[in-house]
Amino acid sequence: MEVTQLEKNATLVFPESVRVSTRNTEHFFSMFLNINDTFKLMEQLATIAMRQLLDNEAFAADRSLPKPCKTLKNVSALKRDLDARAKNEHYRMMFRLTPEERLDGHTDCTLWTPFAKMHVVGQLFISNNYICFNSREEGLCQLIIPLREVSIVEKADSSSVLPCPVSISTKNKMNFLFANLKDRDFLVQRISDFLQRTPDSSWGDTSPLSLISHSASSTAPSSLSSGSESVRARHYHPGLPTASHGLLQLYHQDAPEDLGPKAMKEKMKEEAWNIHFSEFGRGVCMYRTSRTREHVLNGIPERLRGELWLLFSGAKNEMATHPGYYSDLVEQAMGLCSLATEEIERDLHRSMPEHRAFQNETGIAALRRVLTAYAHRNPGIGYCQAMNIVTSVLLLYCPEEEAFWLLVALCERMLPDYYNTRVVGALVDQGVFEELTRAFLPLLYEHMQELGVISTISLSWFLTLFLSVMPFDSAVLLVDCFFYEGIKVTFQVALAVLHDNMDALLSCSDEGEAMTILGRYLDNVVNKQTVAPPIPHLHALLTSGDDPPPEIDVFDLIKSSYEKFGSLRSDVIEQMRFKQRLKVIQSLEDTAKRSVVRAMMTESAFSIEELEELYCLFKSKHMTSCYWGSSSSAAEHHDPSLPYLEQYRIDPAQFTQLFNALAPWVCGGHTSTLSTRLFRLLDQNKDGLVNFKEFITGLSGMYHGDMTEKLKLLYKLHLPPALCPEEAESALEATHFFTEEEPQESSLLSDLDMLTQHEVTSGEEVKDGGGDIVEKKEEKVKDYRYYLRMWAKEKEPKTETIKDLPRMNQEQFIDLCKTLYNMFSEDLLEQQLYHSIATVASLLLRIGEVGKKFNNGGRKTDEAAAQAPSTEGQREESGESQVRRALADAQLEPAAPDEEIKDDTSLSSYSVVSSGSLQCDDIADDTVLIGGQRQGSVLDVDWSITFEQVLASLLTEPPLVDYFEKKRDFQNKMAACKAQRAVERQTSSASDHELAST
């Protein structure tokens, strides 16, 4: 949370060092045995920590790190695990594989390429589902062989020309020959083991599009003709037009054949690709070479675009291993209502409205199904603006299911963290783009920074892959390159756009002028080879001027980007992403802190600086428990999608630690009880967690509330729901007593309610003495409106007053006295406070006795009146004894006259307690003290007092008033808490290490 930069550094003072920059300072670490390995580990750990700040999945990943119980010599288990993670990530990124793929091993070898009649040197990678090859020379040759496609693996005959060869045959009759393998026998055995665990696939290497169209043509008519209601009821089934064709194919199938020059050139492209397929193979096992990239840069034919997008993105593999997944997901998701579905419905008709494919229900319904299914698959992302534009383009060239898996590949692998609530990935790449601009176009970078243009333009470019800022036919060619090359193409084209407009941008004087120049340039990037009818570009209508700039051929733009900025490497971009991700995370955290502080300024009396310190402390407590604690409920319930005020939550144990460190009310051994009760009071939704807003509400009341607010909080801590059921057992018994013994009161209240309701519903009829049917209808309407007003009034938030607080029974009052006693035990005016609380307690006990007599007097029956003299004497006697017993239980005595207090303090409650004869913690809740001896006692369930009586009584004692009105020093508490944080963290880390070792 504090680190802003992590880099290797070399200075005269520190020749080889690692610099760790935080918000407030810089730290230099040197004297490494191997600085490269150390820095790599630091980067990997920082990456895991950043993932934990962004989502909750990384907490589980962190807990899966190996414990250092068994280590190899000179190699830690942590280093081995992190190295394995890094290799897995590099392997998956290189071959566009799913996150579940685990690299088993890799070895040097050669691959025989029949198209070039030569052996290509490279590395062979084996994982649980794939055999992959990548040439040593970048871009020369790449190969992906899914094990589901492998039919035969055998050792070929060795020779001096071809040592230790292995032949792999696939189901579509392709054969691959690997040679120069160091441990051929072991390699063949590992592949055989994986093949035994690979389920046989009925898909083979046939085109998913042809398979879907075959199933649609063969099964849909029979099912529909048989009257199957299940197929008709399903939201997605093979009979839908978009289940087997892209939207463009649906609209072009009835169009007359175009024999113009553009159409002929398109057919020539298709023929060139067919020749390429015959030479290099077709499908997932195709050889991917530099010639493949040349074909992509020249443009993918419209008919092949969906197939090749699916292949190059890796989505074809995921689709092949999850048959039926999309259709089941659609059935689960459709009909559900959530925030994501509401946003999807709002944006459906904003998705390429200029294209006729989305001007009817067929295209809109397909787009709805794909977006809703993905939001249901990945609730962490749900739906983000710009996803609708990208998905619309995918649906134009692909059937629904293929478009869905392409969207999965985009959101989860190719553009990580782009489409979430905070668009972190796009912000990271925006920072990378700024760094690239500074490196390649330094003069323009300085000027653009002054105008603040780069951060404004790049976000929309990256989020929609130029689809929202460039004519569709041109932007889709960039999408072709993106699926083959990855994000580096987007950076190259963005740099080329700035380079082409450098002179005009350097002469700009404000941001608006620069935006206009770039907007008009992109609007005029055209595709002169497209065969599709022109699609009006809405953005061009807004930015066109009197003298439009000349048209720019998109192929020339792509070629220029490769010539000028083709030196960009994917690994360098990933390294730059790591540095920018640190900055973006800190920026987002600062934004979150400012938002929280701004929201809490109106609801608490803490200053801005104090709220910032409290927020950092609260978040640190939450994150510390997630890292070093055991399975914490706060870590399990961490949800970055929640509002900032509710995002970080702590459990009772963490709340107690903060309460002990920050609360001004220190009650000795009673502090933990008070903390637990305050937690229950603040936990309004009863989920066992308290968020930052609730925490500040409680703490602000203790520090900055007036005397009434503080006493009200203290009063509520001794009433349900702050009291747990065990603590409130006596109160429940009192309620049960009133229910059984006093049915007359409840019946009286119910009669009053019925009478009131009767008066409200028939008031006009009584006044008018009846009336006709029209008057009765009007009266019913009035009654309906009356109840609506009453219901609305009930829904309005009510401000709690002291009169709304419930009455306190005798057991709760005695518990309150105990709390006050413990609060005063460390005060400088301890003795005066003891005398004051003894006086107040005696007064309140007598007030409760008087109130009890007053309440009981009105309900005396004739039989009770006959026995009045004897009963009254017993009541008076029990009342006096109850006062003494209660005060003794609270370690207090009845207030003596002022003369006695002044003359003899040895008989005060303080002297009795300090003598050691009484201990508060040893007094049980069901015992009282009489003459220093404990005896069982039944509390008086008729006795009760109100908060107003408590407040009025406390106001009569100046020491108590001064105590509760005194300002508490918050800064000292915060300073002590900060000093303790580092110690707690080191202790927790050490204890976890020792526990893991044992």
Buried (B, 14 or more C-beta within 10 A) or exposed (E): EEBBEBEBBEEEEBEBBBBBBEEEEEEEBBEBEEBEEBBBBBBBBBBBBBBBBBBBEBBEEBEEBBBEEEBEEEEEBBBEBBBEBBBBBBBBBBBBBBEEBBBBEBBEBBBBBBEBEEBBBBBBBBBBBBBBBBBEEEEBBBBBBBBBBBEEBEBBEEEEEBEBBBBBBBBBEBEBBBBBBEEBEEBBEBBEEBBEEBEEBEBBBBBBBEBBBEEBEEBBEEBEEEEEEEBEEBBBBBBBBBBBBBBBBBBBEEEEEEEEEEEEEBBEBBEBBEEBEEBBBBBBBBBBBEBBBEBBBBBBBBBBBBBBBBBBBBBBBBBBBBBEBBBEBBBBBBEEEBEBBEBBBEBBEEBBEEBEBBEEEBBBBBBBBBBBBBBBBBEBBBBBBBBBBBBBBBBBBBBBBBBBBBBBBBBBBBBBBBBBEBBBBBBBBBBBBBBBBBEBBEEBBEBBBEBEBBBBBBBBBBBBBBBBBBBBBBBBBBBBBBBBBBBBBBBBBBBBBBBBBEEBBEEBEEBEBBBBBBBBBBBBBBBEBBBBEEBEBEBBEEBBEEEEBEEBBBBEBBBBBBEBBBEBEBEEBBEBBBBBBBBBBBBBBEEBBBEBBEBBEEEBEBEEEBBBBBBBBBBBBBBBBBBBBEEBBBBBBBEBBBEBBBBBBBBBBBBBBBBEBBBBBBBEEBBBBBBBBBBBBBBEEEEBBBBBBBBBBBBBBBBBBEBBBBBBBBBBBBBBBBBEEEBBBBBEBBEEEBEEEEEEBEEEEEEEEEEEEEEEBEEBEEEEEEBEEEEBEEBEEBBEEEEEEEEEEEEEEEEEEBEEBBBBBBBBBBBBBBBBBBBBBEBEEBBBBBBBBBBBBBBBBBBBBEBBBEEEEEEEEEEEEEEEEEEEEEBEEBBBEBBBBBBBBBBBBBBBEEEEBEEEEEEBBBBBBBEEEBEBEEBEBEBBBEEEEBEEBEBBBBBBBBBEBBBBBBBEBEBBBBBBEEEEEBEEBBEEBBEEBEEBBEEBEEEBEEEEEE
